[in-house]
Amino acid sequence: MKTYEVVIQEQQPTCGGRRPFRSEIRTVATDDPVMYVQKLEPCCTLEVTEEQDGTLIIKADRSGLWVRYEFTEE
C-alpha cells in the first residue's frame, strides 16, 4: 500500500464573508487514490489528471462547487 500526502481544497459559497476555499492536508495510505475519492464523494463526477512530476489531481464536482484532491506519493 502506498502512502500519499493529500492536499484537499474545497470550494465554498462566497456568501457570509467566508473565504472562497477551505484547505486541509492529510496523510493517506491507499492502493487506489481514485477509489479513495469515490468513497468520499459517491455522488460526484470525478475528473482525473496527472502532472509531469507524478502528482495525481482528482476534482470532484458537487453540483457546481468542487473539491480538489492532490495526491503526492511520500
C-alpha positions as CSV (number, residue, x, y, z in Angstrom):
1,M,0.0,0.0,0.0
2,K,1.3,3.4,-0.9
3,T,1.3,6.5,1.4
4,Y,0.4,9.9,0.0
5,E,0.3,13.4,1.2
6,V,-3.1,14.7,0.1
7,V,-3.9,18.4,-0.2
8,I,-7.7,18.9,-0.2
9,Q,-9.1,22.2,-1.4
10,E,-12.8,22.7,-1.2
11,Q,-14.6,25.5,-2.9
12,Q,-17.2,27.2,-0.7
13,P,-20.1,29.6,-1.4
14,T,-18.8,33.2,-1.2
15,C,-21.7,34.5,0.8
16,G,-21.4,35.4,4.5
17,G,-17.8,36.6,4.4
18,R,-16.4,33.1,4.1
19,R,-13.1,32.5,2.3
20,P,-13.7,31.1,-1.2
21,F,-11.7,27.9,-0.4
22,R,-11.1,25.7,2.6
23,S,-7.8,23.7,2.6
24,E,-6.7,20.6,4.5
25,I,-3.6,18.3,4.4
26,R,-3.8,14.6,5.2
27,T,-1.6,11.6,5.1
28,V,-3.4,8.7,3.4
29,A,-2.5,5.1,2.8
30,T,-4.2,3.6,-0.3
31,D,-3.5,1.5,-3.3
32,D,-6.0,3.4,-5.5
33,P,-6.4,7.2,-5.0
34,V,-9.4,7.3,-7.4
35,M,-11.4,4.7,-5.4
36,Y,-10.4,6.5,-2.2
37,V,-12.0,9.8,-3.5
38,Q,-15.0,7.9,-4.9
39,K,-15.8,6.6,-1.4
40,L,-15.6,10.2,0.0
41,E,-17.6,11.7,-2.9
42,P,-20.0,8.9,-4.0
43,C,-22.5,11.2,-5.9
44,C,-19.9,13.4,-7.7
45,T,-18.4,13.4,-11.2
46,L,-14.6,12.9,-11.0
47,E,-12.0,14.5,-13.3
48,V,-8.6,12.8,-13.0
49,T,-5.3,14.3,-14.3
50,E,-1.7,13.5,-13.7
51,E,1.1,16.2,-13.5
52,Q,4.5,15.6,-15.1
53,D,6.0,15.1,-11.6
54,G,3.6,12.2,-10.9
55,T,1.2,14.2,-8.7
56,L,-2.3,12.9,-9.2
57,I,-5.1,15.6,-9.3
58,I,-8.7,14.4,-8.7
59,K,-11.5,17.0,-8.9
60,A,-15.0,16.1,-7.6
61,D,-17.9,18.3,-8.9
62,R,-20.5,18.8,-6.2
63,S,-23.2,20.4,-8.4
64,G,-21.1,23.4,-9.4
65,L,-18.9,23.5,-6.3
66,W,-15.8,21.4,-6.5
67,V,-13.3,19.7,-4.2
68,R,-9.7,19.2,-5.5
69,Y,-7.6,16.3,-4.1
70,E,-3.9,16.5,-4.9
71,F,-2.1,13.2,-4.2
72,T,1.7,13.3,-3.9
73,E,3.5,10.0,-3.1
74,E,5.7,10.1,0.0
